């Protein structure tokens, strides 16, 4: 699941903030991670001669922000055991036999309630 989430994280970061998104493969809605500021954004603009240093710091912080976004996403997305798609909590149903995405549950006539409304 961790690798699946990592492969679906889209980078929405700017030079000042780190942010990532994931699109639900059932409803198509986007979820956005918390926005994390780049600690050296002001210095990176002010001290152009240190650009290489700030680029390295930016990449390190971006990797940390990506890991944090992955952690957040694990609390909001599930993988359907039938179709293997990554779906948001509104599209993932708690069913009697097995928890499924809304589309698979409907196709199999398996009633259930969404993880989150």
Phi, psi and omega in degrees: 000320181300315179293322179297314179298315181301321181288340181263349180292124176258135182280119177244019186290155173242185177285351180247334184223151175253132179205146181224158180223161173222141178255128176295132183278000176256301184270342179083359179290146177264141171248138179243136178290169173298144179275128182244124181288146173284119187300330185251022184302313182294318180293323180298325179284320185286321186248078182298331180292344178256021185305318181298319177297313182292328175297319179294318178296318179301312181297320179296313180294325180295319178298319178295317179296323178296318178296319178296318178297320177299319178297315178299316183295326179299336179275352186235353183229152176223159175256127178292129181289346181266301184269347177071012179280155177269119185230150179287166181296336178286336182255000180254122187256140171274111184247167182293311184279309183202140178290134187219164171289161183302320182290317179293319179298318179295317180296326182264004181054044179256109180289153178188172179244140179296149176301316177225138180292000000 
